[in-house]
């Protein structure tokens, strides 16, 4: 598969999972967390999908080429290994959903970042909330941690994108 085809497939899977999550978190209150802003395309789609929820964004450095930028009050700027540790103190309540697509060519390169995210996510996500990712969290510890349940997503090719519900 070409790099372009891989990107298109990943983006289609991402959009499908975000769109499916709308119904999956309908009864879960709280904001949305977006790990990684990039150019703001996914952030913009999340804003469109969840117009009544605040969307907090975690980004190391916001690019001057970003298409859609979050308000400063909703931005955690800095190294994710640090910002995720202090996020609970800044959030008004636990989130209904978190999404991360680190866009790295090498999924193994994403494992240390995903490890930081999943370590702190149970303290950031409301019971029944979701974590959506392009990285299989079982890569971190060799299995899915007990706080997470992987949901079957028949609309997305197996292994392409993942949705986990938090206990």
N, C-alpha and C positions, 0 to 999 in steps of 0.2 A: 504494500500500500504506500502510495506517495505521501510525503509529508503534508501536502495540501489535502489529500483525501483523509488522512488521519485527523487533521485539524477540523475538517468539516464534520466528520463522524463524531468527534468529541463534542463539538458545539451543538450538534443535533441532540446528542444524548444529554448534555447539560440542560438544554432548553426543555426537553421532555421531562426530566426529573424536577426542575423548578416548577414547571406547569402542574405536574402531578402533586407536588407538595401543597399546592393551594388547598386541595380537598383534604389532604392528610393532616394538616394543622388547623383546619377550620375551627376546631374547638379548643385550641391551645393559644392562650394569650401570650403577648410579648412581642418584642421587636425581632428583627432578622439580623444575623451577623454575616458579613461577607468578608472572607479572608482572601485578600488580594484584590486590588482595584484594576491594575493594568490600565487599559484605555477607557474603562468604565462601561463597556458594552454589557457585561453580565449585570453589573450594578444597575444600569438603566432598565434592563429587563425585569429585575427583581422589583424595582420601584413601580414599574407598570403592572406587575403581577400582584403586588401587595401595596396598593395605594394608601391604605389606612394604617400601615405599620411604619415605624421608624426603621431605617436600615443603617446599622453601624458598620463601618468599614475599617479593616486592619490592613495597613500598607506600609512597607518599609520607607519608601520615599515616593510621594505622589509626583508622577511624571508631568512635565509641562504640556505634554500632548494628550492629556486625559480629556475625553469627550464630555463626561459628566462627572463633576466633582461633588463629593458629599460636603455638607456644612461642617465646619470645624468642630462643632459640638458633637458630631456623630463620627468623627474620624479618630482612630487610634494610629498615630503615625510613629513608626519606629520598628525596631526588630521584633518580629512576632514572638520570639522566645521570651521577650520581656513584656510586651504589651498584653499578651494573653493572660499573664500572671496577675495583672492588676485590673483587668477589665471588669470583674465582678463589682469592684468598688465604684466604678463609674456608671454602670448600667442601672437604670431605674428599677428594673426587674429582670428576671430570667427571660431569655429569648425563646421564641417558638421554633426557630430554625437557624442553622448555621450552614454556610456553603463555602467550600474551598475547591478551587481548581487552579492549581499553581502553575499550570501551563508549561511545566518543565518537560523537555524531550525525554529525560531519563527519570522514570517514575521512582527509581531507587534514590535519586537525589532529593525527592520530596519527602522521603520517610522521616528524616529528623524534624522537619517542620510539622508534618502531620502528627508525629509523636508529641510535640509540644501542644498542639491543638487538642488532641484527644485526651491528654492528661488533665487539662483544665476544663474541658467542655462540660463534664457532668455538673460543675459548679456554675456554669453559664446558661445551660439549657433547662427549660421547664420540663417536668415529667411529661412524657409523651411527645416531646419535641423531636426534631429531626436534625441529623447531620448528613449533608449531601456532599459527596466528594468524587473526584476522578481517581483518587488513590484508595486502594483497598486497605483498610486499617489493620487487617490481619498481617500485613507486611511488617508492622511495627513490632509485635510480640509473637508472631507465628500463629496467632489466632485472634478472633474478634473478642475484645475485652468484655467481661460480664455485664457492664453497664449499657452495652449496645446490642441491639438486635438488627441483623441485616434483613431488609425487606426485599422480597422478590420483585423485580421490575421487568415484567415480560415485554414492555415496550422498548427496552434498550438492550442491545447485544450484551450477552454475558461478559462480565469483566471490564466493560467499557466505563461504567459509572455506577456509583453505589449510593444507596439511601439506608441510613441506620436510624432506628428509633431509640431514644434514650429511655431507660427504665425510670 
